[in-house]
Amino acid sequence: MAAASPLTAREQEIAWLAARGGTSRSVAEGLHLSVRTVENHLQNIYGKHGISGRAELADALGRALPSPERGEDHDA
């Protein structure tokens, strides 16, 4: 797997929601975005992590990002 480039704050938010099972539509509605915007962010996330889709997303995030549930700092 390629080394991950830093995700933007919005990409982190979308990535976690998608990795936890959120559909593009549910993520879009929750964040007041269009489905197309969410899908574009997901494609950027996949590219930065060298993955091909949602099936690999949770594993990639586990290696690259702190969990928002644990209250860890995303900007560190």
All heavy atoms as a GROMACS GRO file, in nm:
protein
  565
    1MET      N    1   0.084  -0.118   0.000
    1MET     CA    2   0.000   0.000   0.000
    1MET      C    3   0.088   0.124   0.000
    1MET      O    4   0.190   0.130   0.066
    1MET     CB    5  -0.090   0.000   0.123
    1MET     CG    6  -0.170   0.129   0.130
    1MET     SD    7  -0.254   0.151   0.286
    1MET     CE    8  -0.400   0.058   0.249
    2ALA      N    9   0.045   0.225  -0.072
    2ALA     CA   10   0.120   0.351  -0.078
    2ALA      C   11   0.108   0.425   0.054
    2ALA      O   12   0.012   0.410   0.128
    2ALA     CB   13   0.063   0.439  -0.191
    3ALA      N   14   0.209   0.506   0.085
    3ALA     CA   15   0.204   0.588   0.206
    3ALA      C   16   0.090   0.688   0.191
    3ALA      O   17   0.072   0.748   0.086
    3ALA     CB   18   0.336   0.660   0.225
    4ALA      N   19   0.014   0.704   0.295
    4ALA     CA   20  -0.102   0.792   0.290
    4ALA      C   21  -0.060   0.938   0.300
    4ALA      O   22   0.023   0.973   0.383
    4ALA     CB   23  -0.198   0.758   0.404
    5SER      N   24  -0.120   1.021   0.215
    5SER     CA   25  -0.103   1.165   0.226
    5SER      C   26  -0.201   1.212   0.332
    5SER      O   27  -0.305   1.148   0.354
    5SER     CB   28  -0.135   1.233   0.093
    5SER     OG   29  -0.045   1.190  -0.005
    6PRO      N   30  -0.170   1.321   0.398
    6PRO     CA   31  -0.263   1.370   0.500
    6PRO      C   32  -0.400   1.400   0.440
    6PRO      O   33  -0.410   1.455   0.332
    6PRO     CB   34  -0.198   1.497   0.550
    6PRO     CG   35  -0.056   1.492   0.506
    6PRO     CD   36  -0.054   1.405   0.384
    7LEU      N   37  -0.502   1.361   0.512
    7LEU     CA   38  -0.638   1.393   0.470
    7LEU      C   39  -0.677   1.528   0.529
    7LEU      O   40  -0.635   1.564   0.639
    7LEU     CB   41  -0.736   1.287   0.521
    7LEU     CG   42  -0.717   1.145   0.471
    7LEU    CD1   43  -0.825   1.055   0.532
    7LEU    CD2   44  -0.721   1.138   0.321
    8THR      N   45  -0.761   1.600   0.455
    8THR     CA   46  -0.815   1.725   0.509
    8THR      C   47  -0.913   1.690   0.620
    8THR      O   48  -0.956   1.575   0.635
    8THR     CB   49  -0.890   1.804   0.400
    8THR    OG1   50  -1.005   1.728   0.360
    8THR    CG2   51  -0.800   1.833   0.280
    9ALA      N   52  -0.950   1.788   0.698
    9ALA     CA   53  -1.046   1.766   0.806
    9ALA      C   54  -1.177   1.712   0.750
    9ALA      O   55  -1.237   1.620   0.808
    9ALA     CB   56  -1.069   1.895   0.884
   10ARG      N   57  -1.224   1.765   0.639
   10ARG     CA   58  -1.348   1.718   0.578
   10ARG      C   59  -1.333   1.575   0.529
   10ARG      O   60  -1.423   1.492   0.546
   10ARG     CB   61  -1.390   1.811   0.464
   10ARG     CG   62  -1.520   1.771   0.396
   10ARG     CD   63  -1.637   1.769   0.493
   10ARG     NE   64  -1.705   1.894   0.487
   10ARG     CZ   65  -1.807   1.927   0.562
   10ARG    NH1   66  -1.855   1.844   0.652
   10ARG    NH2   67  -1.864   2.044   0.551
   11GLU      N   68  -1.219   1.543   0.467
   11GLU     CA   69  -1.195   1.406   0.422
   11GLU      C   70  -1.194   1.309   0.540
   11GLU      O   71  -1.248   1.199   0.531
   11GLU     CB   72  -1.064   1.396   0.344
   11GLU     CG   73  -1.070   1.459   0.207
   11GLU     CD   74  -0.935   1.468   0.138
   11GLU    OE1   75  -0.830   1.457   0.206
   11GLU    OE2   76  -0.933   1.487   0.016
   12GLN      N   77  -1.134   1.348   0.651
   12GLN     CA   78  -1.133   1.264   0.771
   12GLN      C   79  -1.275   1.236   0.818
   12GLN      O   80  -1.310   1.122   0.849
   12GLN     CB   81  -1.055   1.331   0.884
   12GLN     CG   82  -0.906   1.335   0.862
   12GLN     CD   83  -0.834   1.405   0.975
   12GLN    OE1   84  -0.884   1.408   1.087
   12GLN    NE2   85  -0.718   1.459   0.948
   13GLU      N   86  -1.356   1.340   0.822
   13GLU     CA   87  -1.494   1.327   0.868
   13GLU      C   88  -1.572   1.231   0.777
   13GLU      O   89  -1.640   1.139   0.825
   13GLU     CB   90  -1.557   1.466   0.868
   13GLU     CG   91  -1.691   1.477   0.929
   13GLU     CD   92  -1.736   1.622   0.940
   13GLU    OE1   93  -1.697   1.706   0.857
   13GLU    OE2   94  -1.813   1.649   1.033
   14ILE      N   95  -1.562   1.251   0.647
   14ILE     CA   96  -1.632   1.167   0.550
   14ILE      C   97  -1.578   1.025   0.555
   14ILE      O   98  -1.656   0.928   0.552
   14ILE     CB   99  -1.621   1.228   0.409
   14ILE    CG1  100  -1.705   1.356   0.402
   14ILE    CG2  101  -1.662   1.127   0.302
   14ILE    CD1  102  -1.685   1.439   0.277
   15ALA      N  103  -1.448   1.010   0.566
   15ALA     CA  104  -1.388   0.876   0.570
   15ALA      C  105  -1.440   0.797   0.689
   15ALA      O  106  -1.477   0.680   0.675
   15ALA     CB  107  -1.236   0.887   0.574
   16TRP      N  108  -1.444   0.858   0.807
   16TRP     CA  109  -1.491   0.786   0.926
   16TRP      C  110  -1.637   0.750   0.914
   16TRP      O  111  -1.678   0.639   0.950
   16TRP     CB  112  -1.465   0.867   1.053
   16TRP     CG  113  -1.327   0.846   1.104
   16TRP    CD1  114  -1.227   0.939   1.109
   16TRP    CD2  115  -1.270   0.725   1.154
   16TRP    NE1  116  -1.112   0.883   1.160
   16TRP    CE2  117  -1.136   0.752   1.188
   16TRP    CE3  118  -1.320   0.598   1.174
   16TRP    CZ2  119  -1.052   0.655   1.240
   16TRP    CZ3  120  -1.235   0.500   1.226
   16TRP    CH2  121  -1.103   0.529   1.259
   17LEU      N  122  -1.718   0.841   0.864
   17LEU     CA  123  -1.861   0.811   0.849
   17LEU      C  124  -1.883   0.698   0.750
   17LEU      O  125  -1.962   0.607   0.773
   17LEU     CB  126  -1.937   0.937   0.806
   17LEU     CG  127  -1.946   1.047   0.912
   17LEU    CD1  128  -2.000   1.175   0.850
   17LEU    CD2  129  -2.031   1.001   1.029
   18ALA      N  130  -1.810   0.700   0.639
   18ALA     CA  131  -1.822   0.595   0.539
   18ALA      C  132  -1.769   0.462   0.591
   18ALA      O  133  -1.828   0.356   0.569
   18ALA     CB  134  -1.749   0.636   0.411
   19ALA      N  135  -1.658   0.467   0.663
   19ALA     CA  136  -1.598   0.344   0.716
   19ALA      C  137  -1.688   0.279   0.821
   19ALA      O  138  -1.682   0.158   0.840
   19ALA     CB  139  -1.461   0.374   0.776
   20ARG      N  140  -1.769   0.357   0.887
   20ARG     CA  141  -1.861   0.304   0.989
   20ARG      C  142  -1.992   0.259   0.927
   20ARG      O  143  -2.088   0.230   0.997
   20ARG     CB  144  -1.886   0.410   1.095
   20ARG     CG  145  -1.759   0.442   1.173
   20ARG     CD  146  -1.780   0.552   1.273
   20ARG     NE  147  -1.862   0.502   1.382
   20ARG     CZ  148  -1.927   0.581   1.465
   20ARG    NH1  149  -1.920   0.711   1.452
   20ARG    NH2  150  -1.999   0.530   1.563
   21GLY      N  151  -1.998   0.253   0.795
   21GLY     CA  152  -2.115   0.198   0.726
   21GLY      C  153  -2.209   0.299   0.665
   21GLY      O  154  -2.312   0.261   0.609
   22GLY      N  155  -2.175   0.426   0.674
   22GLY     CA  156  -2.263   0.527   0.615
   22GLY      C  157  -2.261   0.521   0.463
   22GLY      O  158  -2.156   0.505   0.402
   23THR      N  159  -2.378   0.533   0.404
   23THR     CA  160  -2.385   0.540   0.258
   23THR      C  161  -2.347   0.682   0.214
   23THR      O  162  -2.348   0.775   0.296
   23THR     CB  163  -2.528   0.511   0.209
   23THR    OG1  164  -2.615   0.613   0.259
   23THR    CG2  165  -2.576   0.373   0.254
   24SER      N  166  -2.318   0.697   0.088
   24SER     CA  167  -2.287   0.832   0.037
   24SER      C  168  -2.403   0.925   0.064
   24SER      O  169  -2.384   1.040   0.103
   24SER     CB  170  -2.256   0.828  -0.113
   24SER     OG  171  -2.137   0.758  -0.136
   25ARG      N  172  -2.525   0.877   0.045
   25ARG     CA  173  -2.643   0.960   0.068
   25ARG      C  174  -2.656   0.999   0.215
   25ARG      O  175  -2.679   1.116   0.248
   25ARG     CB  176  -2.770   0.889   0.022
   25ARG     CG  177  -2.895   0.972   0.046
   25ARG     CD  178  -3.018   0.918  -0.021
   25ARG     NE  179  -3.006   0.904  -0.165
   25ARG     CZ  180  -3.010   1.004  -0.252
   25ARG    NH1  181  -3.026   1.127  -0.209
   25ARG    NH2  182  -3.000   0.981  -0.381
   26SER      N  183  -2.637   0.904   0.307
   26SER     CA  184  -2.652   0.937   0.449
   26SER      C  185  -2.542   1.031   0.496
   26SER      O  186  -2.568   1.122   0.576
   26SER     CB  187  -2.657   0.810   0.536
   26SER     OG  188  -2.533   0.744   0.536
   27VAL      N  189  -2.420   1.011   0.447
   27VAL     CA  190  -2.310   1.102   0.481
   27VAL      C  191  -2.341   1.242   0.428
   27VAL      O  192  -2.326   1.341   0.499
   27VAL     CB  193  -2.176   1.049   0.426
   27VAL    CG1  194  -2.065   1.152   0.445
   27VAL    CG2  195  -2.139   0.917   0.494
   28ALA      N  196  -2.386   1.248   0.304
   28ALA     CA  197  -2.418   1.378   0.242
   28ALA      C  198  -2.526   1.451   0.320
   28ALA      O  199  -2.513   1.571   0.348
   28ALA     CB  200  -2.461   1.356   0.097
   29GLU      N  201  -2.632   1.378   0.354
   29GLU     CA  202  -2.741   1.442   0.429
   29GLU      C  203  -2.695   1.488   0.566
   29GLU      O  204  -2.729   1.598   0.609
   29GLU     CB  205  -2.858   1.345   0.442
   29GLU     CG  206  -2.930   1.324   0.310
   29GLU     CD  207  -3.036   1.215   0.316
   29GLU    OE1  208  -3.052   1.149   0.422
   29GLU    OE2  209  -3.102   1.194   0.213
   30GLY      N  210  -2.615   1.408   0.633
   30GLY     CA  211  -2.567   1.445   0.766
   30GLY      C  212  -2.474   1.565   0.767
   30GLY      O  213  -2.471   1.641   0.864
   31LEU      N  214  -2.400   1.582   0.659
   31LEU     CA  215  -2.304   1.693   0.651
   31LEU      C  216  -2.354   1.808   0.563
   31LEU      O  217  -2.280   1.905   0.539
   31LEU     CB  218  -2.170   1.642   0.597
   31LEU     CG  219  -2.101   1.536   0.684
   31LEU    CD1  220  -1.973   1.487   0.616
   31LEU    CD2  221  -2.070   1.591   0.822
   32HIS      N  222  -2.476   1.797   0.515
   32HIS     CA  223  -2.536   1.901   0.429
   32HIS      C  224  -2.452   1.924   0.303
   32HIS      O  225  -2.420   2.037   0.267
   32HIS     CB  226  -2.557   2.031   0.506
   32HIS     CG  227  -2.638   2.012   0.629
   32HIS    ND1  228  -2.773   1.984   0.628
   32HIS    CD2  229  -2.602   2.011   0.759
   32HIS    CE1  230  -2.816   1.968   0.752
   32HIS    NE2  231  -2.714   1.984   0.834
   33LEU      N  232  -2.415   1.813   0.238
   33LEU     CA  233  -2.339   1.815   0.114
   33LEU      C  234  -2.418   1.739   0.008
   33LEU      O  235  -2.512   1.666   0.040
   33LEU     CB  236  -2.203   1.745   0.132
   33LEU     CG  237  -2.108   1.801   0.236
   33LEU    CD1  238  -1.990   1.707   0.256
   33LEU    CD2  239  -2.060   1.938   0.193
   34SER      N  240  -2.376   1.753  -0.117
   34SER     CA  241  -2.437   1.672  -0.222
   34SER      C  242  -2.373   1.533  -0.220
   34SER      O  243  -2.260   1.515  -0.175
   34SER     CB  244  -2.419   1.736  -0.359
   34SER     OG  245  -2.285   1.724  -0.403
   35VAL      N  246  -2.446   1.434  -0.270
   35VAL     CA  247  -2.393   1.299  -0.280
   35VAL      C  248  -2.269   1.300  -0.368
   35VAL      O  249  -2.168   1.234  -0.337
   35VAL     CB  250  -2.499   1.202  -0.336
   35VAL    CG1  251  -2.440   1.065  -0.364
   35VAL    CG2  252  -2.616   1.190  -0.239
   36ARG      N  253  -2.271   1.377  -0.473
   36ARG     CA  254  -2.156   1.385  -0.565
   36ARG      C  255  -2.033   1.439  -0.492
   36ARG      O  256  -1.921   1.391  -0.512
   36ARG     CB  257  -2.191   1.474  -0.684
   36ARG     CG  258  -2.083   1.489  -0.784
   36ARG     CD  259  -2.062   1.360  -0.858
   36ARG     NE  260  -1.956   1.381  -0.955
   36ARG     CZ  261  -1.897   1.286  -1.019
   36ARG    NH1  262  -1.932   1.162  -1.000
   36ARG    NH2  263  -1.803   1.312  -1.104
   37THR      N  264  -2.049   1.537  -0.405
   37THR     CA  265  -1.936   1.591  -0.329
   37THR      C  266  -1.877   1.484  -0.238
   37THR      O  267  -1.755   1.469  -0.230
   37THR     CB  268  -1.980   1.714  -0.247
   37THR    OG1  269  -2.022   1.816  -0.338
   37THR    CG2  270  -1.868   1.766  -0.159
   38VAL      N  271  -1.963   1.409  -0.171
   38VAL     CA  272  -1.915   1.301  -0.085
   38VAL      C  273  -1.838   1.198  -0.168
   38VAL      O  274  -1.729   1.155  -0.130
   38VAL     CB  275  -2.032   1.234  -0.010
   38VAL    CG1  276  -1.988   1.106   0.060
   38VAL    CG2  277  -2.091   1.332   0.091
   39GLU      N  278  -1.894   1.159  -0.282
   39GLU     CA  279  -1.827   1.061  -0.367
   39GLU      C  280  -1.692   1.112  -0.418
   39GLU      O  281  -1.595   1.036  -0.426
   39GLU     CB  282  -1.918   1.021  -0.482
   39GLU     CG  283  -2.036   0.939  -0.431
   39GLU     CD  284  -2.143   0.912  -0.535
   39GLU    OE1  285  -2.138   0.969  -0.646
   39GLU    OE2  286  -2.234   0.832  -0.503
   40ASN      N  287  -1.683   1.241  -0.451
   40ASN     CA  288  -1.555   1.299  -0.493
   40ASN      C  289  -1.454   1.294  -0.378
   40ASN      O  290  -1.336   1.261  -0.400
   40ASN     CB  291  -1.573   1.443  -0.541
   40ASN     CG  292  -1.637   1.452  -0.677
   40ASN    OD1  293  -1.633   1.358  -0.755
   40ASN    ND2  294  -1.698   1.566  -0.706
   41HIS      N  295  -1.497   1.329  -0.258
   41HIS     CA  296  -1.407   1.321  -0.142
   41HIS      C  297  -1.360   1.177  -0.121
   41HIS      O  298  -1.243   1.153  -0.094
   41HIS     CB  299  -1.476   1.372  -0.016
   41HIS     CG  300  -1.476   1.521  -0.001
   41HIS    ND1  301  -1.361   1.596   0.008
   41HIS    CD2  302  -1.580   1.609   0.007
   41HIS    CE1  303  -1.392   1.723   0.022
   41HIS    NE2  304  -1.524   1.733   0.021
   42LEU      N  305  -1.452   1.081  -0.133
   42LEU     CA  306  -1.414   0.941  -0.115
   42LEU      C  307  -1.310   0.899  -0.218
   42LEU      O  308  -1.214   0.828  -0.184
   42LEU     CB  309  -1.537   0.850  -0.120
   42LEU     CG  310  -1.626   0.856   0.003
   42LEU    CD1  311  -1.758   0.783  -0.024
   42LEU    CD2  312  -1.556   0.797   0.124
   43GLN      N  313  -1.325   0.941  -0.341
   43GLN     CA  314  -1.225   0.907  -0.443
   43GLN      C  315  -1.089   0.966  -0.408
   43GLN      O  316  -0.986   0.900  -0.425
   43GLN     CB  317  -1.271   0.956  -0.582
   43GLN     CG  318  -1.385   0.876  -0.639
   43GLN     CD  319  -1.354   0.728  -0.650
   43GLN    OE1  320  -1.251   0.689  -0.702
   43GLN    NE2  321  -1.445   0.646  -0.599
   44ASN      N  322  -1.086   1.088  -0.356
   44ASN     CA  323  -0.960   1.149  -0.312
   44ASN      C  324  -0.900   1.070  -0.196
   44ASN      O  325  -0.778   1.047  -0.191
   44ASN     CB  326  -0.981   1.294  -0.269
   44ASN     CG  327  -1.014   1.386  -0.384
   44ASN    OD1  328  -0.983   1.357  -0.499
   44ASN    ND2  329  -1.078   1.497  -0.355
   45ILE      N  330  -0.984   1.029  -0.103
   45ILE     CA  331  -0.938   0.951   0.012
   45ILE      C  332  -0.878   0.819  -0.034
   45ILE      O  333  -0.770   0.780   0.009
   45ILE     CB  334  -1.056   0.927   0.110
   45ILE    CG1  335  -1.101   1.060   0.173
   45ILE    CG2  336  -1.019   0.824   0.217
   45ILE    CD1  337  -1.240   1.056   0.234
   46TYR      N  338  -0.948   0.750  -0.124
   46TYR     CA  339  -0.898   0.622  -0.176
   46TYR      C  340  -0.763   0.642  -0.243
   46TYR      O  341  -0.671   0.562  -0.222
   46TYR     CB  342  -0.995   0.561  -0.277
   46TYR     CG  343  -1.134   0.534  -0.226
   46TYR    CD1  344  -1.241   0.528  -0.315
   46TYR    CD2  345  -1.162   0.514  -0.091
   46TYR    CE1  346  -1.370   0.501  -0.271
   46TYR    CE2  347  -1.290   0.488  -0.047
   46TYR     CZ  348  -1.395   0.482  -0.138
   46TYR     OH  349  -1.522   0.456  -0.095
   47GLY      N  350  -0.749   0.747  -0.322
   47GLY     CA  351  -0.623   0.774  -0.390
   47GLY      C  352  -0.509   0.802  -0.293
   47GLY      O  353  -0.398   0.752  -0.310
   48LYS      N  354  -0.538   0.878  -0.190
   48LYS     CA  355  -0.434   0.911  -0.092
   48LYS      C  356  -0.389   0.789  -0.013
   48LYS      O  357  -0.276   0.785   0.035
   48LYS     CB  358  -0.485   1.019   0.005
   48LYS     CG  359  -0.495   1.156  -0.060
   48LYS     CD  360  -0.545   1.260   0.038
   48LYS     CE  361  -0.551   1.398  -0.025
   48LYS     NZ  362  -0.591   1.500   0.073
   49HIS      N  363  -0.477   0.691   0.003
   49HIS     CA  364  -0.444   0.570   0.078
   49HIS      C  365  -0.406   0.452  -0.012
   49HIS      O  366  -0.372   0.346   0.039
   49HIS     CB  367  -0.560   0.530   0.170
   49HIS     CG  368  -0.570   0.616   0.291
   49HIS    ND1  369  -0.483   0.605   0.397
   49HIS    CD2  370  -0.653   0.718   0.322
   49HIS    CE1  371  -0.514   0.695   0.489
   49HIS    NE2  372  -0.616   0.765   0.446
   50GLY      N  373  -0.415   0.472  -0.142
   50GLY     CA  374  -0.380   0.364  -0.234
   50GLY      C  375  -0.474   0.246  -0.225
   50GLY      O  376  -0.431   0.131  -0.236
   51ILE      N  377  -0.601   0.275  -0.202
   51ILE     CA  378  -0.702   0.169  -0.194
   51ILE      C  379  -0.804   0.188  -0.306
   51ILE      O  380  -0.808   0.292  -0.370
   51ILE     CB  381  -0.770   0.166  -0.056
   51ILE    CG1  382  -0.841   0.298  -0.026
   51ILE    CG2  383  -0.669   0.133   0.053
   51ILE    CD1  384  -0.920   0.299   0.104
   52SER      N  385  -0.889   0.085  -0.323
   52SER     CA  386  -0.983   0.092  -0.434
   52SER      C  387  -1.127   0.116  -0.393
   52SER      O  388  -1.212   0.137  -0.479
   52SER     CB  389  -0.975  -0.037  -0.517
   52SER     OG  390  -1.007  -0.148  -0.436
   53GLY      N  391  -1.158   0.112  -0.264
   53GLY     CA  392  -1.296   0.137  -0.226
   53GLY      C  393  -1.323   0.120  -0.078
   53GLY      O  394  -1.232   0.102   0.003
   54ARG      N  395  -1.451   0.122  -0.045
   54ARG     CA  396  -1.496   0.118   0.095
   54ARG      C  397  -1.453  -0.008   0.168
   54ARG      O  398  -1.433  -0.005   0.289
   54ARG     CB  399  -1.648   0.129   0.102
   54ARG     CG  400  -1.698   0.266   0.073
   54ARG     CD  401  -1.849   0.266   0.083
   54ARG     NE  402  -1.902   0.387   0.023
   54ARG     CZ  403  -1.970   0.479   0.090
   54ARG    NH1  404  -1.995   0.463   0.217
   54ARG    NH2  405  -2.011   0.587   0.029
   55ALA      N  406  -1.445  -0.118   0.096
   55ALA     CA  407  -1.408  -0.244   0.162
   55ALA      C  408  -1.273  -0.234   0.231
   55ALA      O  409  -1.250  -0.300   0.332
   55ALA     CB  410  -1.408  -0.357   0.060
   56GLU      N  411  -1.185  -0.151   0.181
   56GLU     CA  412  -1.051  -0.136   0.238
   56GLU      C  413  -1.039  -0.014   0.328
   56GLU      O  414  -0.935   0.007   0.392
   56GLU     CB  415  -0.949  -0.124   0.125
   56GLU     CG  416  -0.947  -0.242   0.030
   56GLU     CD  417  -0.864  -0.213  -0.093
   56GLU    OE1  418  -0.741  -0.212  -0.080
   56GLU    OE2  419  -0.924  -0.190  -0.199
   57LEU      N  420  -1.143   0.067   0.333
   57LEU     CA  421  -1.135   0.197   0.401
   57LEU      C  422  -1.113   0.186   0.551
   57LEU      O  423  -1.025   0.252   0.606
   57LEU     CB  424  -1.261   0.278   0.371
   57LEU     CG  425  -1.263   0.423   0.418
   57LEU    CD1  426  -1.145   0.502   0.364
   57LEU    CD2  427  -1.394   0.488   0.377
   58ALA      N  428  -1.188   0.104   0.620
   58ALA     CA  429  -1.174   0.094   0.765
   58ALA      C  430  -1.033   0.051   0.804
   58ALA      O  431  -0.973   0.105   0.897
   58ALA     CB  432  -1.278  -0.001   0.823
   59ASP      N  433  -0.979  -0.046   0.731
   59ASP     CA  434  -0.843  -0.094   0.760
   59ASP      C  435  -0.742   0.018   0.736
   59ASP      O  436  -0.653   0.040   0.817
   59ASP     CB  437  -0.811  -0.215   0.673
   59ASP     CG  438  -0.678  -0.277   0.710
   59ASP    OD1  439  -0.653  -0.296   0.831
   59ASP    OD2  440  -0.600  -0.307   0.619
   60ALA      N  441  -0.756   0.092   0.627
   60ALA     CA  442  -0.664   0.201   0.596
   60ALA      C  443  -0.673   0.311   0.702
   60ALA      O  444  -0.571   0.364   0.744
   60ALA     CB  445  -0.695   0.259   0.458
   61LEU      N  446  -0.791   0.342   0.748
   61LEU     CA  447  -0.807   0.446   0.850
   61LEU      C  448  -0.750   0.402   0.984
   61LEU      O  449  -0.694   0.483   1.057
   61LEU     CB  450  -0.954   0.481   0.867
   61LEU     CG  451  -1.020   0.550   0.749
   61LEU    CD1  452  -1.166   0.575   0.782
   61LEU    CD2  453  -0.951   0.678   0.713
   62GLY      N  454  -0.762   0.275   1.014
   62GLY     CA  455  -0.707   0.225   1.139
   62GLY      C  456  -0.558   0.244   1.147
   62GLY      O  457  -0.502   0.263   1.255
   63ARG      N  458  -0.492   0.244   1.035
   63ARG     CA  459  -0.347   0.263   1.031
   63ARG      C  460  -0.309   0.411   1.024
   63ARG      O  461  -0.199   0.448   1.060
   63ARG     CB  462  -0.287   0.191   0.910
   63ARG     CG  463  -0.291   0.042   0.921
   63ARG     CD  464  -0.212  -0.022   0.811
   63ARG     NE  465  -0.258   0.021   0.679
   63ARG     CZ  466  -0.348  -0.044   0.606
   63ARG    NH1  467  -0.403  -0.152   0.652
   63ARG    NH2  468  -0.382   0.001   0.488
   64ALA      N  469  -0.399   0.495   0.973
   64ALA     CA  470  -0.358   0.631   0.941
   64ALA      C  471  -0.415   0.741   1.030
   64ALA      O  472  -0.354   0.845   1.042
   64ALA     CB  473  -0.397   0.662   0.796
   65LEU      N  474  -0.532   0.718   1.089
   65LEU     CA  475  -0.598   0.826   1.161
   65LEU      C  476  -0.632   0.787   1.304
   65LEU      O  477  -0.666   0.672   1.329
   65LEU     CB  478  -0.731   0.863   1.092
   65LEU     CG  479  -0.722   0.925   0.955
   65LEU    CD1  480  -0.863   0.943   0.901
   65LEU    CD2  481  -0.650   1.057   0.957
   66PRO      N  482  -0.630   0.883   1.395
   66PRO     CA  483  -0.681   0.855   1.529
   66PRO      C  484  -0.833   0.841   1.522
   66PRO      O  485  -0.897   0.894   1.433
   66PRO     CB  486  -0.642   0.981   1.607
   66PRO     CG  487  -0.629   1.086   1.505
   66PRO     CD  488  -0.582   1.018   1.378
   67SER      N  489  -0.889   0.771   1.615
   67SER     CA  490  -1.033   0.750   1.619
   67SER      C  491  -1.102   0.870   1.682
   67SER      O  492  -1.066   0.911   1.792
   67SER     CB  493  -1.064   0.625   1.700
   67SER     OG  494  -1.202   0.616   1.724
   68PRO      N  495  -1.205   0.924   1.617
   68PRO     CA  496  -1.277   1.036   1.679
   68PRO      C  497  -1.351   0.994   1.805
   68PRO      O  498  -1.373   1.076   1.893
   68PRO     CB  499  -1.374   1.080   1.570
   68PRO     CG  500  -1.381   0.971   1.472
   68PRO     CD  501  -1.255   0.890   1.486
   69GLU      N  502  -1.386   0.866   1.818
   69GLU     CA  503  -1.455   0.820   1.938
   69GLU      C  504  -1.367   0.829   2.061
   69GLU      O  505  -1.416   0.837   2.172
   69GLU     CB  506  -1.504   0.675   1.921
   69GLU     CG  507  -1.614   0.660   1.818
   69GLU     CD  508  -1.561   0.645   1.678
   69GLU    OE1  509  -1.450   0.592   1.659
   69GLU    OE2  510  -1.630   0.690   1.585
   70ARG      N  511  -1.238   0.819   2.043
   70ARG     CA  512  -1.146   0.823   2.158
   70ARG      C  513  -1.104   0.965   2.192
   70ARG      O  514  -1.024   0.987   2.280
   70ARG     CB  515  -1.022   0.738   2.128
   70ARG     CG  516  -1.055   0.589   2.124
   70ARG     CD  517  -0.931   0.508   2.114
   70ARG     NE  518  -0.854   0.540   1.997
   70ARG     CZ  519  -0.816   0.453   1.903
   70ARG    NH1  520  -0.849   0.327   1.914
   70ARG    NH2  521  -0.745   0.490   1.800
   71GLY      N  522  -1.155   1.064   2.115
   71GLY     CA  523  -1.124   1.202   2.144
   71GLY      C  524  -0.982   1.240   2.112
   71GLY      O  525  -0.928   1.334   2.169
   72GLU      N  526  -0.918   1.168   2.020
   72GLU     CA  527  -0.779   1.199   1.986
   72GLU      C  528  -0.774   1.317   1.890
   72GLU      O  529  -0.867   1.342   1.815
   72GLU     CB  530  -0.714   1.076   1.922
   72GLU     CG  531  -0.704   0.961   2.020
   72GLU     CD  532  -0.658   0.832   1.955
   72GLU    OE1  533  -0.643   0.829   1.832
   72GLU    OE2  534  -0.637   0.736   2.028
   73ASP      N  535  -0.666   1.387   1.892
   73ASP     CA  536  -0.645   1.506   1.809
   73ASP      C  537  -0.612   1.464   1.667
   73ASP      O  538  -0.514   1.396   1.641
   73ASP     CB  539  -0.531   1.589   1.868
   73ASP     CG  540  -0.514   1.721   1.798
   73ASP    OD1  541  -0.590   1.752   1.704
   73ASP    OD2  542  -0.423   1.795   1.839
   74HIS      N  543  -0.693   1.508   1.570
   74HIS     CA  544  -0.671   1.475   1.430
   74HIS      C  545  -0.559   1.557   1.366
   74HIS      O  546  -0.508   1.522   1.262
   74HIS     CB  547  -0.800   1.498   1.349
   74HIS     CG  548  -0.907   1.402   1.384
   74HIS    ND1  549  -0.920   1.281   1.323
   74HIS    CD2  550  -1.005   1.408   1.476
   74HIS    CE1  551  -1.022   1.215   1.374
   74HIS    NE2  552  -1.075   1.292   1.468
   75ASP      N  553  -0.527   1.671   1.426
   75ASP     CA  554  -0.429   1.761   1.364
   75ASP      C  555  -0.288   1.736   1.416
   75ASP      O  556  -0.196   1.804   1.376
   75ASP     CB  557  -0.467   1.907   1.390
   75ASP     CG  558  -0.600   1.940   1.325
   75ASP    OD1  559  -0.626   1.885   1.216
   75ASP    OD2  560  -0.676   2.019   1.383
   76ALA      N  561  -0.270   1.645   1.506
   76ALA     CA  562  -0.137   1.621   1.563
   76ALA      C  563  -0.045   1.554   1.464
   76ALA      O  564  -0.083   1.486   1.376
   76ALA     CB  565  -0.151   1.536   1.688
   0.00000   0.00000   0.00000
